[in-house]
Amino acid sequence: IPILLMGILATVGIFIYNKLRRGAEAHFLREERRAHELLKQASAGMVHIHSKKKLLDLINHITTKTLKLENAEVFLVDENSSNFKLYTTRFRSKYHYSEMISKDDPLIQKISVMEEPLVYEEVKLKKQELENDTTNPIHEIEFQMRKLKAAVIVPAISNERLVAFLVLGEKSSKRMYSQEDLSTLWALSYQAALAIDNAFLYEKEKRHLAEQSRRQALADMAPGASHQFNNRLATICLTAENLLDFIKNDFQNSSKEQIIDMF
């Protein structure tokens, strides 16, 4: 009987295992598709957000929550220096690295010309292949990604210019990023780049309008201020003329000794 049961279980077990495996795969696929749909919906509404802070916080929050990531950061280009500054991060206590990355850093140079996300595992394999070539920038790139705890880096490029990049950590499930994940993230980065450019232009226009409003206010104040100033000058001139006339008359009717006594 035990041998017969073992035979039955050994035969049926394969079918049960395959069914469970297919069920688990279908569940993960449904979760992945749902996550991709959420990311696509979020990216569609990004262009309507004009605040850089709100925009980048949204990108960071939605990617972390949807893909169930351990960490995520967004670096934004600084308009004055062209370096990249840490703008927003999830799980701040876990982040212990530089808040400014130079525009000349090999990592920045690499992602500035990429047409797809940069995956750490691929960089790591490339580094191992070029272990003896210490001059190759891949070593510095791998080091930077490891320090950033980046499983994937997604550049946001607009008009052939890197405006920001998203640093994504490992998934909490420890599953690898699928090709669909990377494709969705690349589409997200395209929309993000357009939205960031719009936010830059909006803030620039806002500053321009504020300056224009200030100048207009000064221009409106100028006639009134000029009139008041002229009134004061007229009063001063009139008083001075009266004093001159008074002194002139006094001097004409006074002797030399009286004038000396006045002073």
C-alpha positions in Angstrom: 0.0 0.0 0.0 2.8 2.6 0.8 4.6 1.7 -2.4 1.3 2.1 -4.3 0.6 5.4 -2.7 4.1 6.7 -3.5 3.6 5.7 -7.1 0.3 7.5 -7.3 1.6 10.6 -5.6 4.8 10.6 -7.7 2.6 10.5 -10.8 0.0 13.0 -9.7 2.5 15.3 -7.9 4.0 16.5 -11.2 0.5 17.7 -12.4 -0.2 19.3 -9.0 3.2 21.1 -9.0 2.7 22.3 -12.6 -0.8 23.6 -11.8 0.4 25.4 -8.7 3.4 26.9 -10.6 1.1 28.1 -13.4 -1.2 29.6 -10.9 1.6 31.4 -9.1 3.0 32.7 -12.5 -0.5 33.9 -13.5 -0.8 35.7 -10.2 2.6 37.5 -10.6 1.7 38.4 -14.2 -1.6 39.9 -13.1 0.3 41.9 -10.5 2.9 43.0 -13.0 0.2 44.1 -15.5 -1.6 46.0 -12.9 1.6 47.8 -11.8 2.3 48.7 -15.5 -1.2 50.1 -16.0 -0.9 52.2 -12.9 2.5 53.6 -14.0 1.1 54.4 -17.5 -1.9 56.1 -15.9 0.4 58.1 -13.7 2.7 59.1 -16.5 -0.3 60.4 -18.6 -1.2 63.0 -16.0 2.3 64.2 -15.3 2.3 67.0 -17.9 -0.5 68.7 -16.0 1.7 69.2 -12.8 3.7 72.4 -12.8 5.5 72.1 -9.5 8.8 70.3 -9.7 8.6 69.1 -6.1 5.0 67.7 -6.5 6.0 66.1 -9.8 9.1 64.4 -8.6 7.5 63.3 -5.3 4.7 61.7 -7.4 7.2 59.9 -9.6 9.1 58.6 -6.6 6.0 57.6 -4.7 4.2 55.8 -7.5 7.2 53.8 -8.7 8.1 52.7 -5.1 4.6 51.8 -4.2 3.6 50.2 -7.5 6.7 48.1 -8.0 7.1 47.5 -4.2 10.7 48.7 -4.1 13.1 48.9 -1.1 14.4 52.4 -2.1 14.1 55.0 -4.8 15.6 58.4 -5.4 15.3 61.2 -8.0 18.3 63.3 -9.0 17.5 66.6 -10.8 19.8 68.8 -12.9 20.9 72.0 -11.3 20.3 74.9 -13.7 23.3 76.9 -12.6 26.0 74.2 -12.3 24.5 71.4 -14.5 25.4 68.9 -11.8 22.8 66.5 -10.5 21.3 67.1 -7.0 19.3 64.6 -4.9 15.8 66.1 -5.1 13.6 63.5 -3.4 14.0 60.1 -1.8 11.8 57.4 -0.3 12.9 55.8 2.9 15.4 58.6 3.7 16.9 56.7 6.6 18.3 54.1 4.2 20.0 56.6 2.0 23.7 57.2 3.0 25.3 58.5 -0.2 26.2 61.8 -2.0 23.5 64.3 -2.5 25.3 65.9 -5.5 26.8 64.0 -8.5 29.0 65.9 -10.9 28.0 66.2 -14.5 31.5 64.8 -15.4 30.9 61.6 -13.4 31.2 58.4 -15.7 27.7 57.4 -14.5 26.2 60.6 -15.7 28.2 60.4 -19.0 26.8 56.9 -19.5 23.1 57.5 -18.9 23.2 60.8 -20.8 23.4 58.9 -24.1 21.4 55.8 -23.2 18.1 54.9 -24.9 17.0 52.5 -22.2 17.3 52.0 -18.5 20.7 51.0 -17.0 20.5 47.6 -15.2 23.0 46.9 -12.4 23.3 43.2 -13.1 24.3 43.9 -16.7 26.9 46.5 -15.6 28.3 44.0 -13.0 28.7 41.3 -15.7 30.4 43.8 -18.0 32.8 44.8 -15.2 33.7 41.2 -14.7 34.5 40.8 -18.4 36.8 43.8 -18.2 38.3 43.1 -14.9 41.9 43.5 -16.2 41.1 46.8 -18.0 41.2 49.1 -15.0 41.0 52.2 -17.2 37.5 51.4 -18.4 34.8 53.7 -16.9 32.6 50.6 -16.2 34.4 50.1 -12.9 33.5 53.6 -11.7 29.9 53.1 -13.0 29.5 49.8 -11.1 30.9 51.4 -8.0 28.5 54.3 -8.2 25.5 52.1 -8.7 26.5 49.9 -5.8 26.8 52.9 -3.5 23.5 54.2 -4.7 21.9 50.8 -4.1 20.6 51.0 -7.6 19.1 47.9 -9.3 18.0 50.1 -12.2 18.7 53.7 -13.2 16.1 55.3 -15.5 17.4 58.5 -17.3 14.9 61.2 -18.2 16.1 62.8 -21.4 14.5 65.8 -23.1 15.8 67.4 -26.3 18.9 65.2 -26.1 19.6 66.6 -22.7 19.6 64.6 -19.4 17.3 66.6 -17.0 16.9 64.0 -14.3 17.3 60.3 -13.4 15.4 57.9 -11.3 17.4 55.5 -9.0 15.4 52.3 -8.3 16.4 49.8 -5.7 15.6 46.1 -5.5 12.1 44.8 -5.3 10.9 43.7 -1.9 10.1 40.3 -3.5 13.7 40.1 -4.8 12.4 39.3 -8.2 14.3 40.7 -11.2 13.0 43.6 -13.3 11.3 42.1 -16.3 11.6 43.4 -19.8 8.1 44.7 -19.5 9.1 46.6 -16.3 12.0 48.2 -18.1 9.8 49.2 -21.2 7.1 50.7 -18.9 9.8 52.6 -16.9 11.3 53.9 -20.1 7.9 55.2 -21.3 7.4 56.8 -17.8 10.8 58.5 -18.1 9.9 60.0 -21.4 6.7 61.5 -20.0 8.6 62.6 -16.9 11.2 64.4 -19.0 8.5 66.4 -20.8 6.8 67.2 -17.5 10.1 68.3 -15.9 10.8 70.6 -18.9 7.3 72.0 -18.6 7.9 72.6 -14.8 11.2 74.4 -15.6 9.5 76.6 -18.2 6.5 77.3 -15.9 8.7 78.4 -13.0 10.8 80.5 -15.4 7.7 82.2 -16.8 6.4 82.7 -13.3 9.6 84.5 -12.2 9.4 86.6 -15.4 5.8 87.6 -14.7 6.7 88.4 -11.1 9.6 90.6 -12.3 7.3 92.2 -14.9 4.7 92.9 -12.3 7.2 94.4 -10.0 8.5 96.7 -12.7 5.0 97.7 -13.7 4.2 98.5 -10.0 7.3 100.7 -9.9 6.3 102.4 -13.1 2.8 103.1 -11.7 4.3 104.5 -8.5 6.9 106.7 -10.4 4.5 109.6 -11.4 3.0 109.9 -7.9 6.5 109.7 -6.3 7.8 112.3 -8.7 4.9 114.6 -8.0 5.4 114.4 -4.2 9.2 114.9 -4.7 8.6 117.9 -6.9 6.3 119.4 -4.2 8.9 119.0 -1.5 11.6 120.6 -3.8 9.3 123.5 -4.6 8.7 124.1 -0.9 12.5 124.0 -0.2 13.2 126.3 -3.2 10.6 128.8 -2.1 11.8 128.9 1.5 15.4 129.3 0.3 14.4 132.3 -1.9 12.6 133.9 0.9 15.6 133.5 3.2 17.9 135.0 0.5 15.6 138.0 0.1 15.4 138.5 3.8 19.2 138.3 4.3 19.8 140.6 1.3 17.5 143.2 2.6 19.0 143.0 6.1 22.5 143.3 4.8 21.6 146.4 2.7 20.1 148.2 5.7 22.8 147.2 8.1 26.2 148.7 8.9 29.4 146.7 8.7 29.5 146.4 12.5 25.9 145.1 12.6 26.6 142.4 10.0 29.7 141.3 12.0 27.5 141.0 15.1 24.9 138.8 13.2 27.6 136.1 12.8 
